[in-house]
Amino acid sequence: MLPAFDLLSSPTRLRILELTWDRERSAGEIAAGSRVTFGAVSQQLRRLREAGLDSIPGGGGEILVDTVRERVARKKAQTDEWLGVQEEAHRQGMKTSVTMMYGLGESDEDRIEHLIRIRDLQRRTGGFTAFICWPLQPEGTAMAAQPRTDAVTYLRTLAMGRIICDTIPNLQSSWVTMGLKVGQVALRFGANDFGSLMMEENVVSAAGTTHRATIAEMERAIRDAGYEPRRRRQDYSLLEAAEPAAA
């Protein structure tokens, strides 16, 4: 797998991460596989692990409230099904991340319920390595009429995630959707992971959001926020400190 780079922070320092693990299947894809011919979730995960799958990304979480999911993503895994894949992965010793995409017309109570559901799962298993939230990018989608949320809402949502999901060790700043400056401010609102240098991104860019940054720009944003950039592996173990990237 080609290397990519992410950024991580703690109250005292921030690190750039190097992604080296195989994460080719999401919880939603595995749940969908159980509905066709790929076998039970536990069997799929076991086979995938034997084939080299190391962890599962948190994509497809959206809002983990069935009334919301039925309205905006009825063909995707529903709440218990999505969380069930994550829990089984944790039971088999895999680490995963967890996400929340808000701004779908859900209520504040729905957002809190989402956070409580993932907090409760984390307290049972300890298998989530990171939480990432970002707003819907409605432009160019079937939900184009949905009002965009603002940066203040993003920062409040991130901070609430840090407070409620207190046993999830890492929170990622979503500068890809919010821009580098808001991503930098997010480091003061609970985020300790600055995301990644992506070689290709086709999701939010399809909705017209195209924030880009080099490694040097990411490192500078981290330092300007008062943290030390560091690189990490997918499991959040730190690599040796690297020289600052060239501008």
N, C-alpha and C positions, 0 to 999 in steps of 0.2 A: 504494500500500500504506500502511495506517495506520501511524504511527510507534509503536514500542515502545522501551523503554529497557532497557539491560543495564549491567552493572558489570564493570570490569576492573581488575586490580592488577598491579604490578611489585614488586620488593623494596622500592621506596621510595614508591610511591604507587599508589592504586587509582582506577579511572575508571568512570564510568557511560557506557553505550553507547547510541547511537541507531541502531536498525535501519532501514535505508532500502532495502535490496536485496530483490529478488524471490527467494524460496526456497520455491517451491511444490511441488517434487518431491523425494522422498527417494531414496536409492540403492535401497532395496527396491522402491519403486514403479516405478522405471525398469527394474530387473531383471525384475519381473513383466510389464512391458509388452513386453519382448523375447520372452516366451513366448506372447504372443497375436498381435495384429496391428499392433503399433506399430513394428516394425522392430528392427534391431540396436541395441545400446546406443549405439554411436558415432553412428548416424543419429538416434536419439531426442535425444541430447544436443545434436547440431548444430541440430536443428529447435527444440528448446527454447531454446537460446541465441539463435537468430535471433528467437524470439518474446519474448525479454526475460528469460529465466532467468539470474540472475547467479551463483548458488552453490547448493550442495546441503547440507541439514542432515544430521546424522549419525544420525538416528533409525533404529532397526531393527538396530543393531549387536549388541545383546544381548551374548552371548559368542561370539567368532569362533573357535569350535571345532566342527567338524561333528557330533561325537558329542553335544554339548550341544544344538546347534540342531535336530538330528533329533529329539531327545526333547521339546523344549519349543516348537519353532516350525518344524515340518517343512515347512509350506507357504511359509515365507519363503525368501528367497535364502540359499543356503548360503555358507560363508565366502569361497571364491574368487570366487564370483559377486558378492557384496556388495563385496568389495575391488576387483574388476575394474571395477565401475561408478565407484567413487571414482578409481581410477587413470586411467580414460579421461577422466573429467571434468578431472582435473589435466592430462592431456596436451593437452586442448583449451583450457587456460588458465583453467579455473574453480577457485575456491577452495571448499573444503568443510570441514565439521567432522566429528568422529568421536566416537563414544560407547561406553560400556560399561555395560550393566545387569547387575549381578551378583546373587548370592543365589538363583540358579536351581537350586541343588543341585550346581553345578560344584565342581571341586577348586581349590586354590590354584594348582596347575600349569596348569589351564585359564585362570585369570585372567592368569597370567604369559604364556602363549602368546598370548592376545589382545593384550596390550600389545606383545609382540615383533613380531607381525604388522603392527600399525599403525606401529610404529617403523620397521620395514624398508621399508614403503611410503613413509613420510615421507622417509626417506633417499634414496629413488629419485626422488621427485617434488617434495617440499617444498610440497605443495598443501594440507595440513591447516592451518587457522588456529587450531583449538582442540580440546581433548579435554575431554569431560564424562562423569563417571561418577555413577551413583546406584544404590541398591539396589532390588530388586523390592519392590513394595508388594502383598503377596499377598492382602490382604483383599478380598473381593468378586470374586475371580477363580477360575479353575479350579485355581489353585495355592494356594488358601487354606490348605492344610495345611503348606505350606512355612514353616519358621521364619523370622521376621524377623531381619535382621542389625542390629547396633547402630551407634551413632555412632563408636565406636572403630574398627570394621572399615571404615567409610566413610573416615575420616581416613587410616587406613593405606593403603587402596586408592588414594586420591587422591595420597598422598605417593609411593607406588610408581610411579604414572603419571608424576609429575614426574621421578622418577629415570630410569626406563626410556625414556620418550618425550621425551628431552632436546632433540630438535630440533623438537618441536611448541611453538610460542612461547607459547600461552595455555592455561591450565587453568581451567575454570569451576567455581565453587562451586555445588552443587545445593541451595540453601536451599529450593527449592520442595518437595523431598522430605524434607529433613532438618530444616527449620526455620531461622529466622533466626539463632539463637545458634550452632548447629553450622555454619551457612554462614559466620558470622563467624570462627569458629575455623579453618575451612578455609583462610582467607587466610594462616594461619601454617603450613599443611601443603602448600603448593605452589600453591594457587589464586591467580590474579591477575585473575579475571573474576568479578563477583558476580552474573552471570545477568541476568534481565530483569524489568521491570515488565510483566506480561502482562495484556492486556485480557480474555483468556479462556483457560481451561485445562480440558481435558476428559479428560485421560488419568489422571494420578495421583489426581485428585479422584474419579474413578469408583471407585477402590479405597479411598476413604475418607480420603485424605491431602489436607488443605486448609490449607496454610500461605499466608498472605497478608501483604503488606507494601506500604506506600506508598513513593514516591520518597524522602520525607523520612526514613522509617524505615531505608531501605536506605543512604542517605547517612550517617545517624548511626551505623549499624553499622560502616561503613567507617572513619569517623573515629575511632570508639572503639577500633578495632583498630590505629590508628596510621597510616592511609593517607589520601591525598587523593582524594576522589571526582572522577572525570572522565567525560565522555560520549564515546562513540566511534561510528563508523560500523561497518557489518557487516564491513568489511575491516580493522577495528581501527585505522584512522587516527583521531586524536583530533579532536574538535570544540573550539571555543573554550570555555574554562572558563565555566560557568554559575553564576549566583547559587544558593546553597543553596535547595532546595525548602522551601516553607512547611510547617510541621508540621501 
